[in-house]
Amino acid sequence: MFSLNRTHIIGYQTQPVEVRQTPGGTSVTDLNIVVPYTFKSEKGEMLKGKGFHTVTLWGAMADVAAQYVRPGSQLFIAGRLQTDSWDDEKTNEKRSKTKIVGMDMILLDPKDGQLAAPEGAPNVCNVVNSAEVIGNVTRDPEMRTTTNGQQVLTIGVATNERWKDRSSGETKDRTEFHNVVIWGDLAEEVSRVVKKGSRVFAKGRVQTRSWETQNGSKRTTTEIIADQVCLLGIASPEANDSIQAGSASAPVSASSSQNSAEEQAVASVPEVSYTSDVKAEDLPF
């Protein structure tokens, strides 16, 4: 099944980089990236905030980070959201943490140091926090109304990942479950047309929030705050105006034969898989 789980952030490393070695000899490190952002409050005020993201780097990327990344370094990270779960040894409760597994990293600082932030250009100085998922909705939408009367909707979206382990050659699968939060008019529209099992595209920013349980334990959850949701696999009247229906009795020209071959090639595109740089015994799950 085809799905998408991609995250792009531009932010700043907050602490020295420490690389550790797995039993199989693979380098791995966890970056702690802070991403400043602005957002509109329920009252319409523009407020400033910042999010903290754990980014796990493996192999050569981890070694590059250890050599060149310093506290304050500005980085671009492209990766995927991954939630690891475990049982708390003290309470036996289920615990989980969502992180970004880095797939690409770009160092953004000039050789002679960072430039001073220009005045009067807040939009140009914004950094990036973007997440995109394509997957199936795992439960019917849950609409709530805040104390200020705003509508907020939460849907679960599942994405699938398949890869071939380099050492064993085995094909492995992993499913990620994402909480997608939608506000306002978009929330109302999604609640009317999206149901459990619907296939959707959702785009927004990654946000982690914390709270305390009744016994005082701290918990966190990571969500995608979506500003765009598209229902997939539906017909489009606008697109249909530009689509020409094929005819079995139409004469076949060289160009139409080529188009037919291209269509068959597109229809037979296999699911994309990649070769992992990480050995199975190195994975912490």
C-alpha positions in Angstrom: 0.0 0.0 0.0 1.4 3.4 -1.0 1.6 6.0 1.8 3.7 9.1 2.7 5.3 10.1 5.9 7.7 13.1 5.5 8.8 15.9 7.8 10.9 18.9 6.9 12.3 21.2 9.6 14.8 24.0 9.8 16.0 24.8 13.3 18.9 25.1 15.6 20.9 22.4 17.5 20.6 23.1 21.3 23.4 21.0 22.8 26.7 19.3 21.9 26.5 16.3 19.7 27.3 12.9 21.3 27.7 9.9 19.0 27.4 6.4 20.3 28.1 3.1 18.6 25.7 0.2 18.3 26.8 -3.4 18.9 27.1 -3.8 15.1 29.5 -0.8 14.9 27.0 1.7 13.4 27.2 5.4 14.5 23.9 6.9 15.9 23.1 10.2 17.6 20.1 12.1 18.7 20.0 15.8 17.9 17.7 18.2 19.9 16.5 20.8 17.4 14.5 23.9 18.5 12.3 25.5 15.9 10.9 29.0 16.6 7.5 29.7 15.1 4.6 32.1 15.1 0.9 31.1 15.4 -2.5 32.7 15.7 -4.3 32.4 19.0 -8.0 31.7 19.4 -8.5 35.4 19.9 -6.7 36.1 16.6 -3.5 37.4 18.2 -0.1 36.5 16.6 2.0 34.8 19.2 5.5 33.4 19.2 6.5 29.9 20.3 9.1 27.3 19.9 9.0 23.5 19.4 11.7 21.0 20.4 12.2 17.9 18.2 14.4 14.9 18.7 16.1 13.9 15.4 17.9 10.5 15.2 20.7 10.2 12.7 22.4 6.9 11.7 25.6 6.0 10.0 27.5 8.6 8.0 25.0 11.4 8.9 25.7 10.8 12.6 29.5 11.1 12.0 29.1 14.3 9.9 27.0 15.8 12.7 29.6 14.9 15.3 32.3 16.6 13.3 30.5 19.8 12.1 27.3 20.5 14.2 27.7 22.7 17.2 25.2 24.2 19.7 23.5 27.0 17.8 24.1 25.5 14.3 21.2 25.9 11.9 20.2 22.7 10.1 17.7 21.5 7.5 16.4 18.0 8.3 14.2 15.9 6.1 13.0 12.7 7.6 10.0 10.7 8.8 8.0 10.6 12.0 8.5 7.5 14.1 6.9 6.6 17.5 8.8 4.2 19.8 6.8 2.5 22.6 7.9 0.7 25.7 6.7 -0.5 29.1 7.7 1.7 32.1 9.8 -0.4 34.4 8.5 1.3 37.5 4.8 1.6 36.7 4.4 -1.0 33.9 2.5 1.7 32.0 2.8 2.0 28.2 5.0 4.9 27.3 5.8 6.3 23.9 7.9 9.1 22.3 7.7 10.4 18.7 10.9 11.5 17.0 12.1 12.4 13.5 14.4 9.8 11.8 16.7 11.8 9.6 17.0 10.9 6.0 18.7 14.1 4.7 20.7 16.8 6.5 22.0 20.1 5.2 24.3 22.4 7.2 23.0 26.0 6.7 25.5 28.2 8.4 28.0 30.2 6.2 31.7 29.5 6.8 32.2 32.9 8.4 29.4 32.5 10.8 25.6 33.3 11.0 24.3 36.6 9.7 22.5 39.0 12.0 18.7 38.8 11.7 17.4 41.7 9.5 14.9 44.0 11.1 11.4 44.5 9.7 11.3 41.2 7.8 9.6 38.6 10.1 8.4 36.4 7.2 11.9 36.1 5.7 13.3 35.1 9.1 10.8 32.3 9.6 12.1 28.8 9.7 10.4 25.6 8.6 8.3 23.0 10.4 6.3 21.0 7.8 4.8 17.5 8.0 3.0 15.6 5.2 1.2 12.3 5.5 -0.8 10.2 3.1 -2.6 7.3 4.7 -5.9 5.8 5.9 -8.0 7.3 8.6 -8.1 4.9 11.5 -11.2 6.1 13.4 -14.1 8.4 12.8 -13.4 12.1 13.4 -13.8 13.4 16.9 -15.2 17.0 16.9 -14.9 19.1 20.1 -15.6 22.7 20.9 -13.2 24.8 23.0 -14.3 27.1 25.8 -14.0 30.0 23.3 -16.4 28.3 20.9 -13.8 27.2 18.3 -14.2 23.8 16.7 -11.3 21.4 16.7 -11.2 17.9 15.1 -8.8 15.0 15.7 -8.3 12.2 13.2 -5.9 9.3 13.3 -4.0 8.6 10.1 -1.9 5.4 9.5 1.1 5.3 7.2 3.0 2.2 6.2 6.7 1.8 5.5 8.4 -1.2 3.9 12.1 -1.7 3.5 14.6 -4.4 2.8 17.2 -5.1 5.5 20.7 -5.0 4.0 22.2 -7.7 6.2 19.4 -10.3 6.2 17.7 -9.4 2.9 14.3 -9.6 4.7 11.5 -7.3 3.7 10.2 -5.6 6.8 7.1 -3.5 7.5 6.2 -0.8 10.0 3.0 1.1 10.6 3.0 4.6 12.1 -0.1 6.1 13.6 -0.4 9.9 13.5 -2.7 12.2 15.4 -3.9 15.0 13.0 -5.5 18.0 14.6 -7.7 20.4 12.5 -9.2 23.7 13.5 -12.1 26.0 12.4 -14.0 25.8 9.2 -11.7 23.0 7.8 -12.5 20.9 10.9 -16.2 21.2 10.2 -15.8 20.2 6.5 -13.5 17.3 7.3 -16.0 16.0 9.9 -18.8 15.9 7.3 -16.9 13.9 4.6 -14.1 12.0 6.1 -14.8 8.7 7.8 -12.9 5.7 9.2 -11.1 4.1 6.2 -11.0 7.3 4.1 -7.7 7.9 2.4 -6.4 11.4 3.0 -3.4 13.8 2.5 -2.7 16.0 5.5 -0.2 18.8 5.7 0.8 21.0 8.7 3.3 21.4 11.4 4.6 19.0 14.1 3.7 20.0 17.6 4.6 18.2 20.9 2.6 19.1 24.0 3.0 17.9 27.6 0.6 17.3 30.5 0.5 15.6 33.9 -1.5 12.5 34.7 -3.6 12.3 37.9 -0.7 10.6 39.7 1.6 13.4 38.7 3.5 11.6 35.9 4.5 13.7 33.0 3.3 12.7 29.5 3.8 14.1 26.0 2.0 13.6 22.7 3.1 14.6 19.2 0.5 15.8 16.7 0.3 17.2 13.2 -1.6 20.6 13.3 -3.0 20.5 9.8 -3.9 23.5 7.6 -4.6 21.3 4.6 -6.5 18.1 4.3 -7.4 16.4 1.0 -9.8 13.5 0.5 -8.1 11.1 -2.0 -9.4 8.6 -4.5 -12.4 10.7 -5.6 -13.5 11.9 -9.0 -12.9 15.6 -10.0 -15.4 17.2 -12.4 -12.8 19.9 -13.1 -10.2 17.3 -14.0 -12.6 15.2 -16.0 -13.0 18.1 -18.5 -9.4 17.6 -19.5 -9.4 13.8 -19.6 -10.0 12.1 -22.9 -11.7 8.7 -22.7 -9.9 6.0 -24.7 -11.6 4.1 -27.5 -10.9 0.4 -28.3 -11.9 0.9 -32.0 -9.7 4.0 -32.5 -6.8 3.6 -34.9 -3.4 3.1 -33.2 -0.8 5.6 -34.3 2.9 5.6 -33.3 2.2 8.3 -30.7 -0.9 6.6 -29.3 1.1 3.3 -29.1 3.8 5.1 -27.2 1.2 6.7 -24.9 -0.4 3.3 -24.3 3.0 1.8 -23.4 3.6 4.7 -21.0 0.2 4.2 -19.4 1.0 0.5 -18.9 4.3 1.3 -17.4 2.7 3.8 -15.0 0.1 1.2 -14.0 2.7 -1.4 -13.3 5.0 0.8 -11.2 6.0 -1.4 -8.2 5.9 -0.2 -4.6 9.2 1.7 -3.8 11.5 0.1 -1.3 14.9 1.0 -0.1 18.0 -0.7 1.3 18.6 0.1 4.9 22.0 1.1 6.1 21.1 -0.2 9.6 21.4 -3.8 10.6 18.5 -5.5 12.3 20.4 -6.1 15.5 21.2 -2.3 15.8 17.5 -1.2 15.9 16.3 -0.2 19.4 12.8 -1.7 18.8 
